[in-house]
Amino acid sequence: MSDSRAAALEAREGVRSPSGTLLHNLSLDAPLLAVAWAALFAQRTGGGLDPKRLALLGAGVWLAYSADRWLDGLRLERGQAGTERHEFAIRHRAALLAVWSLVLTLSAGWAPFVLGVRELSAALVLAAGGGIYVVACQLWPRALRQRPPRELLVGALVAVSVLLFSGAGAGSGFLIAAFGALCALDCAAISAWEASVDARRAEPSLALSWPRLKHWLPTLCAAVMGLGALGLSRDRAIGGALVAGGVLIAGLDRRPWLGAARPILLDLWLAGIALAALGIGWL
């Protein structure tokens, strides 16, 4: 099925996604991805797994992603959001705000007991920068979501967060950078797959500002696979996971008939790849 036919089918069926999307609607897929890859980096290049640090990382990523969707929902009317995750945020504004406030309070109170002084300072700078960027994107979306591309910044922020909370060693810089490229590719792919939704909402995105993104996705996937292949000499588990991540995105891109399922499956399967590599690394 062509992309145009898939988009038409999706438009006729509304914004309903396949069953089993609760994790996606609750913004839990991105934290799962970050925690799984941080665990992989911690086990392979850091000082070992620390569940408390991983939980704090998951909470921080969830706070950022859920805040972004919640703020998006303030600008959208019910039935006009275009994606089920945004419709969910609109329907449950009060409950999500209450849970978000609780998670923020608990995380802020717990962080000093988990992180050292230097790590806590770095985490506060990262959190402040991410928070300011999320709010600024809501106030000036056209200016800040395209220059530089939001997808690249999100990839960099997730990669730096994983570096900080995994305790990855100094020699893992190339692998962390390659993981950042994978995260940016993740965001770019979703932007390309949801271009029709963003166009209907007049929402600025990388796919709308760069119409040929869809045609370049296979090349970008190959580039990430190449980075992963180069990383095999540094760490086989992480390098192999990066290659598998590029293959996954390329495979989903060739299946437009999956429609709204693709963004849902992507982060969950990328998290699964990291957990599989983590399991292999223990053998």
DALINDA-V677759 format. One record per helix or strand of 3 or more residues. SS is the DSSP state (~ for helix, > for strand). FROM is the first residue (numbers start at 1). TO is the last residue. If there is no record, write none. Layout:
ss=SS from=FROM to=TO
ss=SS from=FROM to=TO
This chain:
ss=~ from=3 to=13
ss=~ from=22 to=25
ss=~ from=28 to=45
ss=~ from=51 to=74
ss=~ from=84 to=91
ss=~ from=93 to=114
ss=~ from=117 to=139
ss=~ from=141 to=144
ss=~ from=150 to=166
ss=~ from=170 to=193
ss=~ from=195 to=200
ss=~ from=206 to=209
ss=~ from=213 to=231
ss=~ from=236 to=253
ss=~ from=256 to=258
ss=~ from=261 to=282
